[in-house]
Amino acid sequence: MEHPINDVKYEEEFIVNSRGVELFTCRWSPANSEPQALIFLCHGYAMECSISMRDCASRLVKAGYEVHGIDCEGHGKSSGLLGLIPNFDHLVDDLSEHFTNISERRENRTKTRYVLGESMGGALVLRLHLKKPHYWDGAVLIAPMCKIAEELKPNPLLVKALTSLASIVPTWKLTPSPDIVDLAFRDPKVRDEVRSNPYTYKGRPRLQTSYQLYEASVHLEQRLQEVSLPFIILHGEDDKVTDPSVSKVLYESACAADKTFKLYPGMWHSLSYGELPENLDTVFSDLLDWLKERVHARNATLEEQRKIANDHNASDSKSVNVKET
C-alpha cells in the first residue's frame, strides 16, 4: 500500500518472519530522488512506528534518506498481546532479520546503513550492533535504555520476586509505574495524540515485560565498552524516564573512536516526537548535521573504492588482451 505525500512516499506491509510471527512494517522514501543512505527505526516500549515516528521519518526523508520501520511483537499493529514482551532477544532477532533482508536487496547493497532508536529502541539498536559489530555504519541513540541508574537499581529480593511472578503470571499488570505519557512527552498535544492512538499501550507494565526490560538493561550494562560503531547520543537534561547520567556512562565507556553526546537543558524524554516544536527543530538540526557529515564521508570512501576496483578490472582486461595478441 502506497501513500505519496508531497515529496515523501509511504508504504506499509505485513510480513511473517522466520518465527512465524506476523509483523507490521513500513517505509518512507524520497518520491523523486535516489536516497543517500538507509535508516532503520527502532521504537520505544509501548510505542509504534507508523504514527508516533512519522514526523521523525519525514524529516529524515526530506534530508535525502530512505527510512524503514517495524512494530515489535506485542507493539503497534504487529501480532502478540499489546504491551507484552515475551523475550527481548526475539525482538532483536526480528529486527536484525528484517533490516538485514532490506539491506541485502540488490538495489541497497551499496547504500550505507544507520540505525536510530529511542528509549527501548536505543537498547535494540545497541543489541543489533553487538549482534553484528561491523554491519552498521552508525547509530543515533535518543535517550537510550542501556543501564539502570545506580540510585534506581531494585533490591535483589524484589528482582527475585519479579522473576518468579513473571514466570507464573507473565501478562498481569502488577508492576508499579507512574504515568509514562505524562513523564515522557512534554507537548500536551502530543500527550493527547499518544493517549488516543489505539496502537500504543497505556496500561501498567506487564510482569514479563518488566522482567525482560530489566534483563536487557543489565545485559547491556555489562557490554557498554564493546560499542564500537560511530554514534551520537541525544538526551534531555530533564528526562525522568531514562536517566541522562546513564547516557554519559555509555559515552564514556564505549570504545568507539567516533562518538558524540548532546545533552539538552530543559528537555524531556521523547526528543523525536514529544518535545515543543522549536526544541524538535534544534534536536533534528543536530541529528541531521551528524548524519550528513558521516554519510557523505562514507559514500565518498565507497565511491573511491569502486573507482579503484573498476580501474583494477580495466587494467586486468587490458593485460589479457595484450597477451592474446
C-alpha positions as CSV (number, residue, x, y, z in Angstrom):
1,M,0.0,0.0,0.0
2,E,1.5,3.4,-1.1
3,H,0.5,6.9,0.2
4,P,2.6,9.6,-1.6
5,I,2.6,12.9,0.4
6,N,4.3,15.7,-1.4
7,D,7.9,14.5,-1.7
8,V,7.6,11.6,0.7
9,K,6.3,8.2,-0.4
10,Y,4.9,6.0,2.3
11,E,4.3,2.2,2.1
12,E,3.3,-0.4,4.6
13,E,3.3,-4.2,4.6
14,F,2.7,-7.1,7.0
15,I,5.4,-9.8,6.9
16,V,5.7,-13.2,8.6
17,N,9.2,-13.7,9.9
18,S,11.2,-16.9,10.4
19,R,9.5,-17.5,13.8
20,G,6.1,-17.4,12.2
21,V,5.2,-14.1,13.8
22,E,3.2,-11.5,11.7
23,L,4.9,-8.1,12.0
24,F,3.8,-4.7,10.7
25,T,6.5,-2.9,8.6
26,C,6.6,0.5,6.9
27,R,8.8,2.5,4.7
28,W,9.2,6.2,3.9
29,S,11.3,7.2,0.9
30,P,12.0,10.2,-1.4
31,A,9.4,10.3,-4.1
32,N,11.6,11.8,-6.8
33,S,15.2,11.1,-5.9
34,E,17.6,8.3,-5.0
35,P,18.2,8.0,-1.2
36,Q,21.7,8.8,0.1
37,A,21.5,6.1,2.8
38,L,19.2,3.7,4.6
39,I,18.0,4.5,8.1
40,F,16.2,1.9,10.3
41,L,13.9,3.0,13.1
42,C,13.5,1.2,16.5
43,H,10.6,2.5,18.5
44,G,10.3,2.7,22.3
45,Y,8.4,0.5,24.8
46,A,4.6,0.7,24.3
47,M,5.0,2.8,21.2
48,E,4.9,2.0,17.4
49,C,6.3,3.3,14.2
50,S,3.8,4.4,11.6
51,I,2.2,7.2,13.7
52,S,4.5,8.2,16.5
53,M,7.6,8.1,14.4
54,R,6.1,9.6,11.3
55,D,7.4,13.1,11.8
56,C,10.9,11.8,12.5
57,A,10.8,9.7,9.3
58,S,9.5,12.6,7.2
59,R,12.3,14.9,8.4
60,L,14.9,12.2,7.5
61,V,13.4,11.6,4.1
62,K,13.3,15.3,3.3
63,A,17.0,15.3,4.1
64,G,17.6,12.6,1.5
65,Y,17.3,9.2,3.3
66,E,15.1,6.1,2.9
67,V,13.6,5.1,6.3
68,H,12.3,1.7,7.4
69,G,10.3,1.0,10.5
70,I,8.8,-2.1,12.1
71,D,6.4,-2.7,15.1
72,C,8.0,-5.1,17.5
73,E,6.0,-8.2,18.6
74,G,3.4,-7.0,21.2
75,H,3.5,-3.5,19.9
76,G,1.6,-1.4,17.4
77,K,-0.1,-3.3,14.6
78,S,2.1,-6.4,14.9
79,S,0.8,-9.7,16.4
80,G,1.1,-10.5,20.1
81,L,-0.7,-9.3,23.2
82,L,-0.3,-5.5,23.3
83,G,2.3,-4.4,25.8
84,L,3.8,-7.9,26.3
85,I,7.5,-8.6,25.5
86,P,7.8,-12.4,25.9
87,N,11.5,-12.4,25.1
88,F,13.7,-9.3,24.4
89,D,16.2,-11.5,22.4
90,H,13.3,-12.3,20.0
91,L,12.8,-8.6,19.3
92,V,16.5,-8.2,18.5
93,D,16.4,-11.2,16.2
94,D,13.2,-10.0,14.4
95,L,14.7,-6.5,13.7
96,S,18.0,-7.9,12.6
97,E,16.3,-10.3,10.2
98,H,14.1,-7.7,8.7
99,F,16.7,-4.9,8.5
100,T,19.3,-7.2,7.0
101,N,16.9,-8.5,4.4
102,I,16.2,-5.0,3.2
103,S,19.9,-4.0,3.3
104,E,20.9,-7.1,1.2
105,R,18.5,-6.3,-1.6
106,R,20.4,-5.7,-4.9
107,E,19.4,-2.0,-5.0
108,N,20.6,-1.4,-1.4
109,R,23.8,-3.3,-1.2
110,T,26.0,-0.3,-1.9
111,K,24.0,2.1,0.4
112,T,25.3,2.9,3.9
113,R,23.1,1.7,6.8
114,Y,22.2,3.6,10.0
115,V,20.0,2.6,12.9
116,L,18.0,5.1,15.0
117,G,16.3,4.2,18.3
118,E,14.6,6.0,21.1
119,S,14.4,4.7,24.7
120,M,13.9,0.9,24.5
121,G,14.7,1.4,20.8
122,G,18.1,2.6,21.8
123,A,18.7,-0.7,23.6
124,L,17.6,-2.5,20.5
125,V,20.0,-0.5,18.4
126,L,22.9,-1.4,20.7
127,R,21.9,-5.0,20.7
128,L,21.7,-5.0,16.9
129,H,25.3,-3.6,16.8
130,L,26.6,-6.1,19.3
131,K,25.0,-8.9,17.3
132,K,26.8,-7.7,14.1
133,P,29.6,-5.4,15.2
134,H,30.8,-4.5,11.7
135,Y,27.5,-4.4,9.8
136,W,26.1,-0.9,10.7
137,D,27.7,2.3,9.6
138,G,26.4,4.3,12.6
139,A,23.7,4.8,15.2
140,V,21.5,7.6,16.6
141,L,20.6,6.9,20.2
142,I,17.8,9.1,21.7
143,A,17.5,8.8,25.5
144,P,18.6,5.1,25.2
145,M,17.7,2.5,27.7
146,C,21.1,0.9,28.3
147,K,21.7,0.7,32.1
148,I,19.8,1.1,35.3
149,A,20.9,4.2,37.2
150,E,22.6,3.3,40.5
151,E,20.1,5.0,42.6
152,L,17.2,3.2,40.8
153,K,18.6,-0.3,40.9
154,P,16.0,-2.6,42.5
155,N,16.7,-4.6,45.7
156,P,17.8,-8.2,44.8
157,L,14.8,-9.6,46.7
158,L,12.5,-7.5,44.5
159,V,14.2,-8.8,41.4
160,K,13.8,-12.4,42.6
161,A,10.1,-11.8,43.3
162,L,9.7,-10.3,39.8
163,T,11.4,-13.2,38.2
164,S,9.2,-15.7,40.0
165,L,5.9,-13.8,39.3
166,A,6.8,-13.2,35.7
167,S,7.1,-17.0,35.1
168,I,3.7,-17.6,36.7
169,V,1.6,-14.7,35.6
170,P,3.6,-13.1,32.8
171,T,0.7,-11.0,31.4
172,W,-0.5,-9.5,34.6
173,K,-0.2,-5.7,35.0
174,L,1.2,-5.6,38.5
175,T,4.3,-3.6,38.1
176,P,4.0,-0.2,39.9
177,S,4.6,2.6,37.5
178,P,3.9,6.3,37.1
179,D,2.0,7.5,34.0
180,I,4.8,7.4,31.4
181,V,2.9,9.5,29.0
182,D,2.9,12.4,31.4
183,L,6.6,11.9,32.1
184,A,7.9,11.3,28.5
185,F,6.0,13.8,26.3
186,R,6.4,17.5,27.1
187,D,4.0,18.8,24.5
188,P,0.4,18.5,25.8
189,K,-0.9,18.0,22.2
190,V,1.4,15.0,21.7
191,R,0.3,13.5,25.1
192,D,-3.3,13.6,23.8
193,E,-2.2,12.0,20.5
194,V,-0.5,9.2,22.3
195,R,-3.5,8.6,24.5
196,S,-5.8,8.5,21.6
197,N,-3.5,6.3,19.5
198,P,-5.1,2.8,19.5
199,Y,-1.8,1.2,18.7
200,T,0.1,2.4,21.8
201,Y,0.0,0.6,25.1
202,K,-1.2,2.7,28.1
203,G,-1.6,0.2,30.9
204,R,0.8,-0.7,33.7
205,P,3.8,-2.7,32.5
206,R,3.1,-6.5,32.4
207,L,5.3,-8.6,34.7
208,Q,7.1,-10.4,31.9
209,T,7.7,-7.2,30.1
210,S,9.2,-5.6,33.2
211,Y,11.4,-8.6,33.7
212,Q,12.6,-8.6,30.1
213,L,13.4,-4.9,30.1
214,Y,15.3,-5.3,33.4
215,E,17.3,-8.2,32.0
216,A,18.0,-6.3,28.7
217,S,19.4,-3.3,30.7
218,V,21.6,-5.5,32.9
219,H,22.9,-7.3,29.8
220,L,23.8,-4.1,28.0
221,E,25.4,-2.5,31.1
222,Q,27.9,-5.3,31.1
223,R,28.8,-4.7,27.4
224,L,28.9,-0.9,27.0
225,Q,32.7,-1.0,26.5
226,E,32.2,-3.1,23.3
227,V,30.2,-0.4,21.5
228,S,32.5,0.5,18.6
229,L,30.4,1.9,15.8
230,P,30.1,5.7,15.2
231,F,27.2,7.0,17.3
232,I,25.5,10.2,18.6
233,I,23.5,10.2,21.9
234,L,20.8,12.8,22.2
235,H,19.3,13.2,25.7
236,G,17.1,15.7,27.5
237,E,18.5,17.0,30.8
238,D,15.1,16.9,32.5
239,D,14.4,13.3,31.3
240,K,12.5,11.4,34.1
241,V,12.2,8.1,32.2
242,T,15.8,7.2,31.3
243,D,18.5,8.9,33.4
244,P,20.8,11.2,31.4
245,S,23.7,10.0,33.6
246,V,23.3,6.6,32.0
247,S,23.9,8.0,28.6
248,K,27.0,9.7,29.9
249,V,28.3,6.3,31.2
250,L,27.6,4.8,27.7
251,Y,29.5,7.7,26.0
252,E,32.5,7.3,28.4
253,S,32.6,3.5,28.3
254,A,32.2,2.8,24.6
255,C,35.4,2.0,22.7
256,A,34.1,3.8,19.6
257,A,36.6,6.4,18.2
258,D,33.7,8.5,16.7
259,K,31.2,9.3,19.4
260,T,29.1,12.3,20.3
261,F,26.9,13.2,23.3
262,K,24.4,16.0,23.2
263,L,22.6,17.0,26.4
264,Y,19.7,19.4,26.1
265,P,18.8,21.6,29.1
266,G,15.1,21.7,29.9
267,M,14.1,19.0,27.5
268,W,12.3,15.8,28.5
269,H,12.4,12.1,27.3
270,S,10.9,12.0,23.9
271,L,13.1,14.1,21.7
272,S,12.0,12.8,18.4
273,Y,8.2,13.3,18.9
274,G,7.1,14.7,22.2
275,E,9.1,18.0,22.6
276,L,7.9,21.5,21.9
277,P,8.2,22.3,18.1
278,E,11.1,24.7,18.5
279,N,13.0,22.1,20.5
280,L,12.3,19.4,17.9
281,D,13.9,21.7,15.3
282,T,17.0,22.0,17.5
283,V,17.3,18.3,18.0
284,F,16.8,17.4,14.4
285,S,19.3,20.0,13.3
286,D,22.0,18.3,15.3
287,L,20.9,14.9,14.3
288,L,20.8,15.7,10.6
289,D,24.2,17.5,10.7
290,W,25.8,14.5,12.3
291,L,24.3,12.1,9.7
292,K,25.2,14.3,6.8
293,E,28.8,14.6,7.7
294,R,29.2,10.8,8.2
295,V,27.1,9.7,5.2
296,H,28.9,12.0,2.8
297,A,32.3,10.8,4.1
298,R,31.3,7.2,4.0
299,N,29.8,7.5,0.5
300,A,32.9,9.2,-0.8
301,T,35.0,6.4,0.6
302,L,32.8,3.8,-1.1
303,E,32.9,5.7,-4.4
304,E,36.7,5.8,-4.2
305,Q,36.8,2.0,-3.5
306,R,34.5,1.4,-6.5
307,K,36.8,3.5,-8.7
308,I,39.9,1.6,-7.7
309,A,38.1,-1.7,-8.3
310,N,37.0,-0.6,-11.7
311,D,40.4,0.7,-12.7
312,H,41.9,-2.6,-11.5
313,N,39.4,-4.6,-13.6
314,A,40.1,-2.5,-16.6
315,S,43.9,-3.0,-16.2
316,D,43.4,-6.7,-15.9
317,S,41.3,-6.8,-19.0
318,K,43.9,-4.8,-21.0
319,S,46.6,-7.2,-19.8
320,V,44.7,-10.2,-21.0
321,N,44.1,-8.5,-24.5
322,V,47.9,-7.9,-24.8
323,K,48.7,-11.5,-24.0
324,E,46.2,-12.7,-26.6
325,T,47.8,-10.6,-29.3
